[in-house]
Amino acid sequence: MNLNSPLFDSIRVKREPEPEARPQERVCDHAGCRAKGEFRAPKGRDHEGQFYFFCLEHVKSYNATYNYFNGMTDAAVAAFQKDASIGHRPTWTLGTNAKNPRASQRGAKRAPTEGPQTEDLFGLFEAQFKQRRKVEEEQRKLTEPTRKSLDALGLEEAATKAEIKSRYKELVKRFHPDANGGDRSREARLTEIVNAYNHLKRAGRA
């Protein structure tokens, strides 16, 4: 027997027909077929999430000819493929908030020249920024004892810690009795300077 004979290629085995679906079972959606529809197949474009249910024979024939892009022009197919690369989600060009109403609306809620400049959907960064500003403003507010202490050292209200420390050392050397041959006539002034510097240290200014 010649197993390579082309006659073997022409042999067809007769398939048994699909058994009909029982009353409680889903029937094949192919017209005229009464077999059980147990294989799902997509209905196609504009019917996403919807399916036909076929028997094995008809789901094979349906899948063999299925074409999601059937009826679409080449340009439409190309546009679909481009949108598919970003999951068919809308996009906006960076830096052009005028073309993005949502971005413009978000931007309107922020201060024009200061504050958080990143997108803050829940207001978390803005709240932290306001809290930090509040603390800084409170620190900048001078109490009367702090103002008098700065005056005692001959400094402006905006003096830095380094400036205060440098000025303190300078005045101590000038008014200390050891630097004036034991002369204690300026001890009161020295005490005022030391007390002023200690207050500024307690206030966090030195």
C-alpha positions as CSV (number, residue, x, y, z in Angstrom):
1,M,0.0,0.0,0.0
2,N,1.4,3.4,-1.1
3,L,0.9,5.7,1.9
4,N,2.0,8.7,-0.2
5,S,-0.8,8.3,-2.7
6,P,-2.8,11.5,-3.3
7,L,-5.9,9.3,-2.8
8,F,-5.3,9.5,0.9
9,D,-5.6,13.3,0.8
10,S,-9.0,13.1,-0.7
11,I,-10.5,10.8,2.0
12,R,-13.1,12.6,4.1
13,V,-14.7,11.2,7.3
14,K,-18.4,11.8,7.6
15,R,-19.0,13.9,10.7
16,E,-21.9,13.0,13.0
17,P,-24.4,15.9,13.3
18,E,-24.3,17.9,16.5
19,P,-26.9,16.7,19.0
20,E,-29.9,19.0,19.4
21,A,-29.9,21.2,22.5
22,R,-32.1,20.2,25.4
23,P,-35.0,22.5,26.4
24,Q,-33.0,24.1,29.2
25,E,-29.9,24.6,27.1
26,R,-28.9,27.5,24.8
27,V,-29.6,26.9,21.1
28,C,-26.9,27.7,18.5
29,D,-27.4,31.2,17.0
30,H,-26.8,30.0,13.5
31,A,-30.0,30.2,11.5
32,G,-31.8,26.8,11.4
33,C,-29.4,25.0,13.7
34,R,-30.9,23.3,16.7
35,A,-27.6,22.2,18.3
36,K,-26.4,23.4,21.7
37,G,-24.8,26.8,21.5
38,E,-21.9,26.4,23.9
39,F,-19.1,28.3,22.1
40,R,-19.0,32.1,22.4
41,A,-18.1,34.4,19.5
42,P,-17.9,38.2,19.4
43,K,-20.6,40.1,17.5
44,G,-18.1,42.6,16.1
45,R,-17.5,46.3,15.9
46,D,-20.0,48.6,17.6
47,H,-21.2,45.6,19.6
48,E,-18.3,45.2,22.0
49,G,-19.1,43.0,24.9
50,Q,-21.9,41.2,23.0
51,F,-21.6,37.6,21.7
52,Y,-23.2,34.9,19.6
53,F,-23.3,31.4,20.9
54,F,-22.7,28.7,18.4
55,C,-22.2,25.0,18.2
56,L,-18.7,23.7,17.4
57,E,-19.3,23.5,13.7
58,H,-20.7,27.0,13.3
59,V,-18.3,28.7,15.6
60,K,-15.4,27.4,13.5
61,S,-17.0,28.7,10.3
62,Y,-17.8,32.0,11.9
63,N,-14.3,32.5,13.3
64,A,-12.8,31.6,9.9
65,T,-14.5,34.6,8.3
66,Y,-14.6,37.0,11.2
67,N,-13.0,40.4,10.5
68,Y,-13.4,43.2,13.0
69,F,-12.4,45.9,10.5
70,N,-14.8,44.8,7.8
71,G,-16.3,47.8,6.1
72,M,-13.7,50.3,7.4
73,T,-11.5,52.4,5.1
74,D,-7.7,52.1,5.4
75,A,-7.6,55.6,7.0
76,A,-10.1,54.5,9.6
77,V,-8.2,51.3,10.4
78,A,-5.0,53.4,10.8
79,A,-6.7,55.8,13.1
80,F,-8.1,52.9,15.2
81,Q,-4.7,51.3,15.5
82,K,-3.2,54.7,16.6
83,D,-5.9,55.1,19.3
84,A,-5.4,51.5,20.4
85,S,-1.8,52.3,21.3
86,I,-3.0,54.6,24.1
87,G,-6.0,52.5,25.1
88,H,-8.5,54.8,23.2
89,R,-8.1,57.4,26.0
90,P,-8.2,61.2,25.4
91,T,-4.9,63.0,25.5
92,W,-3.8,66.6,25.8
93,T,-0.6,68.4,24.6
94,L,1.7,69.3,27.5
95,G,1.8,73.0,28.3
96,T,-1.4,74.0,26.4
97,N,-3.9,74.2,29.2
98,A,-6.1,76.5,27.1
99,K,-7.0,73.5,25.0
100,N,-7.8,71.4,28.1
101,P,-10.7,72.7,30.1
102,R,-10.0,70.4,33.0
103,A,-6.4,71.5,33.2
104,S,-7.5,75.2,33.0
105,Q,-10.0,74.7,35.7
106,R,-7.4,73.0,38.0
107,G,-5.0,75.8,37.3
108,A,-7.5,78.5,38.3
109,K,-7.6,77.0,41.8
110,R,-3.9,77.6,42.3
111,A,-2.2,80.9,43.2
112,P,-0.9,82.6,40.1
113,T,2.7,83.1,41.2
114,E,3.3,80.7,44.2
115,G,2.3,77.5,45.7
116,P,2.3,73.9,44.3
117,Q,2.6,73.9,40.5
118,T,2.0,70.1,40.0
119,E,-1.5,68.6,39.4
120,D,-3.0,68.2,42.9
121,L,-6.3,66.4,42.4
122,F,-7.0,66.0,46.1
123,G,-5.5,69.2,47.4
124,L,-2.9,67.4,49.5
125,F,0.1,69.4,48.4
126,E,-1.7,72.7,48.5
127,A,-2.8,72.0,52.2
128,Q,0.8,71.2,53.1
129,F,2.1,74.3,51.4
130,K,-0.4,76.5,53.2
131,Q,0.5,74.9,56.6
132,R,4.2,75.6,55.9
133,R,3.5,79.2,55.0
134,K,1.5,79.7,58.1
135,V,4.4,78.3,60.3
136,E,6.9,80.5,58.5
137,E,4.8,83.6,58.9
138,E,4.4,82.9,62.6
139,Q,8.1,82.5,63.0
140,R,8.6,85.9,61.2
141,K,6.3,87.7,63.6
142,L,8.4,89.4,66.2
143,T,7.2,89.7,69.8
144,E,8.1,92.8,71.8
145,P,10.8,91.0,73.8
146,T,12.4,89.8,70.6
147,R,12.3,93.2,69.0
148,K,13.9,94.7,72.1
149,S,16.6,92.1,72.2
150,L,17.5,92.8,68.6
151,D,17.6,96.5,69.4
152,A,19.9,95.8,72.3
153,L,22.3,94.2,69.9
154,G,21.9,97.0,67.4
155,L,20.4,94.7,64.7
156,E,17.6,94.9,62.2
157,E,14.5,92.7,62.5
158,A,15.6,90.6,59.5
159,A,19.0,89.7,61.0
160,T,20.1,86.1,60.4
161,K,21.3,83.7,63.0
162,A,24.9,84.1,61.8
163,E,24.6,87.9,62.0
164,I,23.2,87.8,65.6
165,K,25.9,85.4,66.8
166,S,28.7,87.5,65.2
167,R,27.3,90.7,66.7
168,Y,27.0,89.1,70.1
169,K,30.7,88.0,70.1
170,E,31.7,91.5,69.0
171,L,29.8,93.3,71.8
172,V,31.0,90.9,74.5
173,K,34.6,91.5,73.6
174,R,34.0,95.3,73.6
175,F,32.2,95.5,77.0
176,H,33.7,92.7,79.0
177,P,35.8,94.0,82.0
178,D,38.8,91.8,80.9
179,A,38.9,93.6,77.7
180,N,38.8,97.0,79.5
181,G,41.6,96.6,82.0
182,G,39.2,95.4,84.7
183,D,36.8,98.4,84.3
184,R,33.4,97.3,85.5
185,S,31.6,100.5,84.6
186,R,30.0,98.8,81.6
187,E,28.8,95.6,83.3
188,A,25.2,96.7,83.0
189,R,25.5,97.0,79.3
190,L,27.2,93.6,79.1
191,T,24.4,92.0,81.1
192,E,21.8,93.6,78.7
193,I,23.7,92.1,75.8
194,V,23.9,88.6,77.3
195,N,20.2,88.6,78.3
196,A,19.2,89.8,74.8
197,Y,21.3,87.0,73.1
198,N,19.9,84.3,75.5
199,H,16.3,85.4,74.7
200,L,17.0,85.3,70.9
201,K,18.4,81.7,71.4
202,R,15.2,80.6,73.2
203,A,13.1,82.2,70.5
204,G,15.0,80.3,67.8
205,R,16.5,83.4,66.3
206,A,20.1,82.7,67.3
